[in-house]
């Protein structure tokens, strides 16, 4: 069974005063690097990060691939590449669509087509536990995927594994209807038969606000804007529209 991964890292981080979640430091690594490493350790052959590429950032391994295809930077880790939904900030469904397209562009042959796609948000510091649970749930055994459910009963579609074909078909259905841009994760997975896995360990707890960050011991950068400098901004799209 072949496993690839898509990591979403392109939200506005509005409740963090615009400071990118992907670049917050936790235990000496950025949240993005932590997520990418977790996916690779979980067995992913390739990881596509959907979000801005920062060549000098420790959490930004790999080359950039635009949604229009092509590359514009040398690879730092051949297993990890960057892409972006077009237009940016199009929401999680559009981001996953860009990730699926980028993975398809890396297939060397018909035998190289992945079976399962691991989909992760980059803002869950303890995501390694979630990846382990998801990988242990494989094979999907007739389901279109499996996703974690947190202690409050909330589905976590950005901590999930999906059949590549089922996920690609769901993306194409929204694209064909003209509703992919701005679509929520809920609408993307509505037609999928998903197995629910309990996240008893709390590994999907995420960082949306500075109090969330503080709970993980993450401090804001010294040059971060004060939270009250952006009092009217909407919450980060990739979470609020999940």
SEDREN-125438 format. One record per atom (N, C-alpha, C, O, CB): x, y, z; residue in three letters. Coordinates in steps of 0.1 Angstrom, whole numbers, plus 5000, padded with zeros to 4 digits. Glycine has a CB too. Example, Ala and Ser with C-alpha at 12.3 -4.5 7.8 and 13.67 -1.06 7.14 Angstrom:
<pts>
513249435078Ala;512349555078Ala;513249675078Ala;514249675085Ala;511349555090Ala;512849785071Ser;513749895071Ser;512950005079Ser;513450115080Ser;514149945057Ser;
</pts>
This chain:
<pts>
500849885000Unk;500050005000Unk;500950125000Unk;501850145008Unk;499050005012Unk;500650224991Unk;501450344990Unk;500750454997Unk;499550474995Unk;501750374975Unk;501550535004Unk;500950645012Unk;501750775009Unk;502950775009Unk;501050615027Unk;500950875006Unk;501551015004Unk;500751105014Unk;499851065020Unk;501351064989Unk;501251225015Unk;500651325025Unk;500451465019Unk;501251505011Unk;501451325038Unk;499451525024Unk;499151665021Unk;499151745034Unk;498351705043Unk;497851685013Unk;499951845036Unk;499951925048Unk;499452065045Unk;499952135036Unk;501351935054Unk;498352115052Unk;497852245049Unk;498452345058Unk;498552335070Unk;496252245052Unk;499052445052Unk;499852545060Unk;499652685054Unk;500552775055Unk;501352515059Unk;498552715048Unk;498352845041Unk;497252935047Unk;496853025039Unk;498052815028Unk;496852925059Unk;495753005064Unk;496353145068Unk;497553165068Unk;495152945076Unk;495453235071Unk;495853375075Unk;496353395089Unk;496953495092Unk;494753475072Unk;496053295098Unk;496453305112Unk;495953435118Unk;496653495126Unk;497953295113Unk;494753465115Unk;494153595120Unk;494153605135Unk;494353715140Unk;492853615114Unk;493853495142Unk;493753505156Unk;495153495163Unk;495253505175Unk;492853395162Unk;496153485155Unk;497553495160Unk;498153625154Unk;499353635153Unk;498353375155Unk;497353725152Unk;497853855147Unk;498553845134Unk;499453925131Unk;498653925158Unk;498253745126Unk;498853725113Unk;500253655114Unk;500853635103Unk;499053855107Unk;500653615125Unk;501953535126Unk;501653395121Unk;500753325126Unk;502453535141Unk;502353355111Unk;502153225105Unk;502253105115Unk;503253095122Unk;503053195093Unk;501153025116Unk;501252915125Unk;502352825121Unk;503052765130Unk;499952835125Unk;502552805108Unk;503552705104Unk;504952735109Unk;505752645111Unk;503652715089Unk;505252865112Unk;506652895117Unk;506752915132Unk;507852955137Unk;507053025110Unk;505652885139Unk;505852885154Unk;506752775159Unk;506752665153Unk;504452875161Unk;507552805169Unk;508552705173Unk;507952625185Unk;507452685195Unk;509852775177Unk;508152495184Unk;507752405195Unk;508852295196Unk;509052225187Unk;506352335192Unk;509452285208Unk;510452195211Unk;511652205200Unk;512152095196Unk;509952045211Unk;511952325196Unk;513052345188Unk;512852335173Unk;513752355165Unk;514152255191Unk;511552305169Unk;511252295155Unk;509952375152Unk;509152395161Unk;511052145150Unk;509752415140Unk;508552485136Unk;507452385136Unk;507652265135Unk;508652555123Unk;506152435137Unk;505052345137Unk;504952275123Unk;504552155122Unk;503752415139Unk;505352345113Unk;505352285099Unk;506352175099Unk;506052065094Unk;505652385088Unk;507652195103Unk;508652085103Unk;508151965111Unk;508351855107Unk;509952135108Unk;507551995123Unk;507051885131Unk;506051805124Unk;506051685125Unk;506451945144Unk;505151875116Unk;504051795109Unk;504651715098Unk;504251605096Unk;503051895104Unk;505551785090Unk;506151715079Unk;506951595084Unk;506851485078Unk;507151805071Unk;507751605094Unk;508451495100Unk;507551385104Unk;507851265103Unk;509351545111Unk;506451415111Unk;505551315115Unk;504951235104Unk;504751115104Unk;504351385123Unk;504651305093Unk;504151235081Unk;505151145075Unk;504851035071Unk;503651335070Unk;506351185074Unk;507451105069Unk;507750985077Unk;507950875073Unk;508751185067Unk;507751005091Unk;508050895100Unk;506850795099Unk;507050675102Unk;508250945114Unk;505650845096Unk;504450765095Unk;504450675082Unk;503550595081Unk;503250845096Unk;505350695073Unk;505450615062Unk;505150685049Unk;505150625038Unk;504650505063Unk;504850815049Unk;504550885036Unk;505850895028Unk;506950925032Unk;504051035039Unk;505650855015Unk;506750865005Unk;507051005001Unk;508151044999Unk;506450784993Unk;505951085000Unk;506051224995Unk;505051305003Unk;504051265008Unk;505651234980Unk;505451435006Unk;504651525013Unk;504551655005Unk;505551715000Unk;505251555027Unk;503251695002Unk;503051824996Unk;502551915006Unk;501551895013Unk;502051804984Unk;503252025008Unk;502752135017Unk;502052235009Unk;502552294999Unk;504052195025Unk;500852265013Unk;500052365006Unk;500052495014Unk;499452505024Unk;498552325004Unk;500952585009Unk;501152715017Unk;502352785011Unk;503052735002Unk;501252685032Unk;502652895016Unk;503852975011Unk;505152905015Unk;505352855026Unk;503753115017Unk;506052905005Unk;507352855007Unk;508252965012Unk;508353075007Unk;507952794994Unk;508952935023Unk;509953025028Unk;511352955028Unk;511652875037Unk;509653065043Unk;512152975018Unk;513352895015Unk;514352895027Unk;515052795029Unk;514052955004Unk;514353005035Unk;515353005046Unk;514752965059Unk;515452965069Unk;515853145047Unk;513452915059Unk;512852875072Unk;513152725075Unk;513152645066Unk;511352895071Unk;513452695087Unk;513752555091Unk;512552465088Unk;512752345087Unk;514152545105Unk;511352515088Unk;510152435086Unk;509752425071Unk;508552395068Unk;509052485094Unk;510652465062Unk;510252465048Unk;511152385039Unk;511852435031Unk;510252605043Unk;511152245041Unk;511952165032Unk;511252145019Unk;510052165018Unk;512152025039Unk;512052115009Unk;511452084996Unk;511452194986Unk;511852304988Unk;510052034998Unk;510952164974Unk;510852264963Unk;509452314962Unk;508452244966Unk;511352204950Unk;509252424955Unk;507952484953Unk;507352444940Unk;508052454930Unk;507952644955Unk;506052404940Unk;505452374927Unk;504152464927Unk;503252444936Unk;505052224926Unk;503952544917Unk;502752624916Unk;501652534912Unk;501852434906Unk;502952744906Unk;500352584914Unk;499252504910Unk;499152504895Unk;498352414890Unk;497952574916Unk;499852584888Unk;499852584874Unk;500952494868Unk;501252494857Unk;500052724868Unk;501652414878Unk;502652324875Unk;504052394873Unk;504052524872Unk;502352244862Unk;505152324873Unk;506452384871Unk;507052404885Unk;506452394895Unk;506352514864Unk;508452424885Unk;509152444897Unk;509952574896Unk;510252614885Unk;510052324900Unk;510252634908Unk;510952754907Unk;512052764918Unk;512552864921Unk;510052874909Unk;512352644924Unk;513452644935Unk;514052504935Unk;513352404933Unk;512852684948Unk;515352494938Unk;515952364939Unk;515452294951Unk;515152354962Unk;517552384940Unk;515352164950Unk;514852074961Unk;515752074973Unk;517052064971Unk;514551934956Unk;515252094985Unk;516052074997Unk;515851935003Unk;516651885009Unk;515652185008Unk;514651875000Unk;514351745004Unk;513451694993Unk;512351744991Unk;513651735018Unk;513951594985Unk;513151554973Unk;511851494977Unk;510951484968Unk;513951454966Unk;511651454989Unk;510351404993Unk;509251504996Unk;508051474997Unk;510451315005Unk;509651634997Unk;508751735002Unk;508751844992Unk;509751904988Unk;509251795016Unk;507551884988Unk;507351994978Unk;506252084983Unk;505452054991Unk;507051934964Unk;506352214977Unk;505352314981Unk;504452344969Unk;504852334958Unk;506052434986Unk;503152374972Unk;502252424962Unk;501352524968Unk;501452554980Unk;501452304955Unk;500452584961Unk;499552684966Unk;498252674958Unk;498252664946Unk;500152824966Unk;497152684965Unk;495852694958Unk;495752824951Unk;496352924955Unk;494652674968Unk;495052834940Unk;494852954932Unk;493452984930Unk;492652914924Unk;495552934918Unk;492953104936Unk;493753204944Unk;494153154958Unk;493453064963Unk;493053334944Unk;495153214964Unk;495453184978Unk;494353214987Unk;493453294984Unk;496753254982Unk;494353144999Unk;493353165009Unk;491953115004Unk;490953175008Unk;493353305014Unk;491953014995Unk;490752964990Unk;489952874999Unk;488952814995Unk;490952904977Unk;490552845011Unk;489952755020Unk;490552615019Unk;491252585010Unk;488452745017Unk;490152525028Unk;490752395029Unk;490452305018Unk;491352225014Unk;490352325042Unk;489252305012Unk;488952215001Unk;489852254989Unk;490352164982Unk;487452224997Unk;489952384986Unk;490752424975Unk;492252394977Unk;492952354968Unk;490552574972Unk;492652404990Unk;494052364993Unk;494252214990Unk;495352184985Unk;494352405007Unk;493352134994Unk;493551994992Unk;493451964977Unk;494251874973Unk;492451915000Unk;492652034970Unk;492652014955Unk;493952044949Unk;494451974941Unk;491552104949Unk;494652154954Unk;495952184949Unk;496952074953Unk;497852044946Unk;496452324954Unk;496852024965Unk;497751914970Unk;497551794962Unk;498551724958Unk;497451884984Unk;496351754959Unk;496051634951Unk;496651644937Unk;497251554932Unk;494551604950Unk;496551764931Unk;497051794918Unk;498551784918Unk;499151724909Unk;496651924913Unk;499251834928Unk;500651834929Unk;501151684931Unk;502151654925Unk;501151914941Unk;500451604939Unk;500851464940Unk;500751394927Unk;501651314924Unk;499951404951Unk;499651424920Unk;499451354907Unk;500551394897Unk;501051314889Unk;498151394901Unk;501051514898Unk;502151564890Unk;503451494893Unk;504451504884Unk;502251714891Unk;503651434904Unk;504851364908Unk;504851224905Unk;505951154907Unk;505151384923Unk;503751164900Unk;503751024897Unk;504550994885Unk;504451044874Unk;502250984895Unk;505550904887Unk;506450864876Unk;505850764866Unk;506250764855Unk;507750814882Unk;504850684871Unk;504250584862Unk;502950534868Unk;502650584879Unk;505250464861Unk;502250454861Unk;500950404866Unk;501150324879Unk;500250324888Unk;500250314856Unk;502250264881Unk;502550184893Unk;502950264905Unk;503050224916Unk;503550074891Unk;503150394902Unk;503550494913Unk;502450564919Unk;502650644928Unk;504550594907Unk;501150534915Unk;500050604920Unk;499750564934Unk;499650444937Unk;498750574911Unk;499650664943Unk;499450634957Unk;498050574960Unk;497050604952Unk;499650754966Unk;497850494970Unk;496650434974Unk;495850524984Unk;494650534983Unk;496850294980Unk;496650584993Unk;496050655005Unk;496750785006Unk;497950795005Unk;496150565018Unk;495950885010Unk;496551025012Unk;496351065027Unk;495151065031Unk;495951125003Unk;497351095034Unk;497251145047Unk;497151295046Unk;497951365040Unk;498551105056Unk;496051345053Unk;495851495052Unk;495951555066Unk;495251505075Unk;494351525046Unk;496751655068Unk;497051705081Unk;497051865080Unk;497551915070Unk;498451655086Unk;496551925091Unk;496852065093Unk;498152085100Unk;498551985107Unk;495652135101Unk;498752195098Unk;500152215104Unk;500152265118Unk;501152295124Unk;500952305095Unk;498952285124Unk;498852355137Unk;498552275149Unk;498052315159Unk;497752465136Unk;498852145148Unk;498652045159Unk;500051995164Unk;500551905158Unk;497751925154Unk;500552055175Unk;501852015179Unk;502051865182Unk;503151815179Unk;502252095192Unk;501051805187Unk;501251655190Unk;500651565179Unk;500151455182Unk;500551635203Unk;500751615167Unk;500251545156Unk;500851405154Unk;500251315147Unk;500351625143Unk;502051375159Unk;502651245157Unk;501751135162Unk;501751025156Unk;504051245164Unk;501151165173Unk;500251055179Unk;499051035169Unk;498550915168Unk;499751095192Unk;498551135163Unk;497451125154Unk;497851045142Unk;497150955137Unk;496851265150Unk;499051075137Unk;499551005125Unk;499650855128Unk;499350775120Unk;500851065120Unk;500150825140Unk;500350685143Unk;498950615143Unk;498850495138Unk;500950665157Unk;497950675149Unk;496650615150Unk;496050595136Unk;495350495133Unk;495650695159Unk;496250695127Unk;495650685114Unk;496350575106Unk;495650505099Unk;495850825107Unk;497650575107Unk;498350465099Unk;498050325104Unk;497950235096Unk;499950495100Unk;497850315117Unk;497450185123Unk;496050145119Unk;495750025119Unk;497550195138Unk;495250235114Unk;493850205110Unk;493850145096Unk;492850095091Unk;492950335110Unk;494950155089Unk;495050105075Unk;495149955075Unk;495749895084Unk;496150175067Unk;494649885064Unk;494049935052Unk;492549985056Unk;492049955066Unk;493949835041Unk;492050065046Unk;490750125049Unk;489550025048Unk;488450055053Unk;490450225038Unk;489749905043Unk;488749795044Unk;487349845039Unk;486449815047Unk;488749745058Unk;487249905027Unk;485949935022Unk;485550075025Unk;484550125019Unk;484949845027Unk;486150145035Unk;485850285038Unk;486550375028Unk;487550335022Unk;486250325052Unk;486050495027Unk;486650595018Unk;487850665026Unk;488550745020Unk;485650705013Unk;487850645039Unk;488950705047Unk;488650685062Unk;487650615065Unk;489050855044Unk;489550745070Unk;489350745084Unk;489850875090Unk;490750935085Unk;490150625091Unk;489050925100Unk;489451055106Unk;489351045121Unk;488550965126Unk;488551175100Unk;490051135127Unk;489951135142Unk;488851225147Unk;488351315140Unk;491351185148Unk;488351185159Unk;487251255165Unk;487751295179Unk;488151215187Unk;485951175166Unk;487751425182Unk;488251475195Unk;487351445207Unk;486251395205Unk;488651625194Unk;487751485219Unk;487051445231Unk;485651515231Unk;484751475239Unk;487851485243Unk;485551625224Unk;484251695223Unk;483251645213Unk;482151685212Unk;484451845221Unk;483751545205Unk;482951485195Unk;483051545182Unk;482351515172Unk;481551485199Unk;484051645180Unk;484251715168Unk;485051635158Unk;486151585162Unk;484851855170Unk;484551615146Unk;485351545136Unk;486551635132Unk;486451755131Unk;484451525123Unk;487651565129Unk;488851635125Unk;489351585111Unk;490151505110Unk;490051595136Unk;488651645101Unk;488951605087Unk;490351645082Unk;490851605072Unk;487951665078Unk;491051735090Unk;492451765087Unk;493451685096Unk;494551725098Unk;492651915089Unk;492951575101Unk;493751475108Unk;493151345103Unk;492451275111Unk;493851495124Unk;493451305091Unk;492651195085Unk;493551125074Unk;494551185069Unk;491351245079Unk;493051005070Unk;493550945058Unk;492450915049Unk;491350885053Unk;494350805062Unk;492650935036Unk;491650915026Unk;492050825015Unk;493250835011Unk;491151055021Unk;491150755009Unk;491450684996Unk;491750794986Unk;491050894985Unk;490250594992Unk;492850774979Unk;493250874969Unk;492150894959Unk;491851014956Unk;494550834962Unk;491650794954Unk;490550804944Unk;489350874949Unk;488750954943Unk;490150664938Unk;488850834961Unk;487750894967Unk;487951044969Unk;487051124967Unk;487350824980Unk;489151084974Unk;489451224977Unk;489451304964Unk;488951414963Unk;490751234985Unk;490151244954Unk;490251314941Unk;488851334935Unk;488651434929Unk;491151234931Unk;488051234936Unk;486651244930Unk;485851344937Unk;485151424931Unk;485951104931Unk;486051354951Unk;485351464958Unk;485751604954Unk;484951694953Unk;485551444973Unk;487051614952Unk;487651744948Unk;487051784934Unk;486651894932Unk;489151744947Unk;487051684925Unk;486651714911Unk;485151744911Unk;484651824902Unk;486951594902Unk;484351684920Unk;482951714920Unk;482651854924Unk;481851924918Unk;482251614930Unk;483451904933Unk;483252054937Unk;483852144926Unk;483252244923Unk;484052074950Unk;484952094920Unk;485452174909Unk;484552184898Unk;484352294892Unk;486852114904Unk;483852074894Unk;482952074883Unk;481752164886Unk;481152214876Unk;482551934880Unk;481352174898Unk;480152254902Unk;480552394904Unk;479652484906Unk;479552194915Unk;481852434903Unk;482252574904Unk;482252614919Unk;482252734921Unk;481352664897Unk;482252524928Unk;482252564942Unk;483452524950Unk;483452534963Unk;480952504949Unk;484552484944Unk;485752434951Unk;486352554959Unk;486652534971Unk;486752374942Unk;486552664952Unk;487052784959Unk;486152834970Unk;484952864967Unk;487352894949Unk;486552834982Unk;485752874994Unk;485052765000Unk;484352785010Unk;484852974989Unk;485152634995Unk;484352525001Unk;484952485014Unk;486152495016Unk;484252404991Unk;484152435023Unk;484652385036Unk;485052235035Unk;484752165025Unk;483552395046Unk;485752185045Unk;486052045045Unk;484751965047Unk;484651855041Unk;486952015057Unk;483752015054Unk;482551945056Unk;481851915042Unk;481351805040Unk;481552025064Unk;481852015033Unk;481251995020Unk;482151895012Unk;481551815004Unk;481052125013Unk;483451905013Unk;484351815005Unk;484151665009Unk;484051585000Unk;485751855008Unk;483951635022Unk;483851495026Unk;482451445028Unk;482251335032Unk;484651475039Unk;481451535024Unk;480051495027Unk;479651365021Unk;478851295027Unk;479151605022Unk;480151335009Unk;479751205002Unk;480551085006Unk;480350975001Unk;479751234988Unk;481651105014Unk;482550995017Unk;482150915029Unk;481550965039Unk;483951055020Unk;482350785029Unk;482050695039Unk;483350685048Unk;484250615044Unk;481550555034Unk;483350745059Unk;484550755067Unk;484450685081Unk;483450695087Unk;484950905070Unk;485550615084Unk;485550555097Unk;486050655107Unk;486950735105Unk;486550425097Unk;485350655119Unk;485750755129Unk;486650685140Unk;486350575145Unk;484450815136Unk;487750755143Unk;488650705153Unk;488750805165Unk;488850925163Unk;490050685147Unk;488650745177Unk;488650835189Unk;490150885191Unk;491050815191Unk;488250765201Unk;490151015193Unk;491451085197Unk;491551095212Unk;491551205217Unk;491651225190Unk;491650985219Unk;491650985233Unk;492851055239Unk;492751115250Unk;491650845239Unk;493951065232Unk;495151125237Unk;495151275235Unk;496051345240Unk;496351065230Unk;494251325227Unk;494251475225Unk;495251515215Unk;495651635215Unk;494351545237Unk;495651435206Unk;496751465197Unk;496351565186Unk;497151615178Unk;497251345190Unk;495051595185Unk;494551685175Unk;494351825181Unk;493851915174Unk;493351635168Unk;494651845193Unk;494551985199Unk;495452075191Unk;496552045188Unk;494951985214Unk;494852195187Unk;495552285178Unk;495852415184Unk;495352455195Unk;494752295165Unk;496552495176Unk;496952625180Unk;496252725171Unk;496552745160Unk;498552655179Unk;495152785177Unk;494452885169Unk;494653025175Unk;494553125168Unk;492952855170Unk;494953035188Unk;495053165195Unk;496353165203Unk;496953055205Unk;493853195204Unk;496753285208Unk;497953285217Unk;497753205230Unk;498653145234Unk;498253425220Unk;496553205236Unk;496353115248Unk;496552975244Unk;497152895252Unk;494953135254Unk;496052935232Unk;496352795227Unk;497852765227Unk;498352665231Unk;495652765214Unk;498552865221Unk;499952855219Unk;500652845233Unk;501552755235Unk;500552965211Unk;500252925242Unk;500852925256Unk;500652795263Unk;501452745270Unk;500253035264Unk;499552725260Unk;499252595266Unk;500252495262Unk;500452395269Unk;497852545263Unk;500852515250Unk;501952425245Unk;503352475248Unk;504352415244Unk;501752395231Unk;503352585255Unk;504652645258Unk;505252725246Unk;506452745246Unk;505652545263Unk;504452765237Unk;504852835225Unk;504752985228Unk;503653025231Unk;504052795212Unk;505753055226Unk;505753205228Unk;505653275215Unk;506253235205Unk;506953245236Unk;504953395215Unk;504953465202Unk;506353525199Unk;507053555208Unk;503953585203Unk;506653545186Unk;507953615183Unk;507953755189Unk;506953815192Unk;508053625168Unk;509153805192Unk;509253935198Unk;508654045189Unk;508254145195Unk;510753965201Unk;508654025176Unk;508154125167Unk;506654105163Unk;506154165154Unk;508954135155Unk;505954015170Unk;504553985167Unk;503654105171Unk;503854165181Unk;504053855175Unk;502754135162Unk;501754245166Unk;500954215178Unk;500754095181Unk;500854275154Unk;500554315185Unk;499654295196Unk;498354235191Unk;497854275181Unk;499454425204Unk;497654145198Unk;496454085194Unk;495354185191Unk;494554165182Unk;495953985204Unk;495354295199Unk;494254395196Unk;494554485184Unk;493754575182Unk;494054475209Unk;495654465177Unk;495854535165Unk;494954495153Unk;494854555143Unk;497354535161Unk;494354375155Unk;493554315144Unk;492254265150Unk;491854145148Unk;494254195137Unk;491454355157Unk;490254305164Unk;489154265155Unk;488254195160Unk;489854415173Unk;489054305143Unk;487954275135Unk;488154165124Unk;487354145116Unk;487454405128Unk;489354105124Unk;489654005114Unk;488853875117Unk;488653845129Unk;491153975113Unk;488553805106Unk;487853685108Unk;488853575112Unk;490053585109Unk;487153645095Unk;488353465118Unk;489253355121Unk;489853285109Unk;489453305098Unk;488453245129Unk;490953215112Unk;491753155101Unk;490753065093Unk;490052975098Unk;492853065107Unk;490853085080Unk;489853015071Unk;490052855072Unk;489052785071Unk;490053055057Unk;491252815073Unk;491352665072Unk;490752595084Unk;490452475083Unk;492852635070Unk;490652665095Unk;489952605106Unk;488452635106Unk;487652545107Unk;490552645119Unk;488152765105Unk;486752805107Unk;485852745096Unk;484652735098Unk;486652955106Unk;486352715084Unk;485552655074Unk;485652505073Unk;485152445063Unk;485852725061Unk;486352445082Unk;486452295082Unk;485152235085Unk;484952115085Unk;487552245092Unk;
</pts>
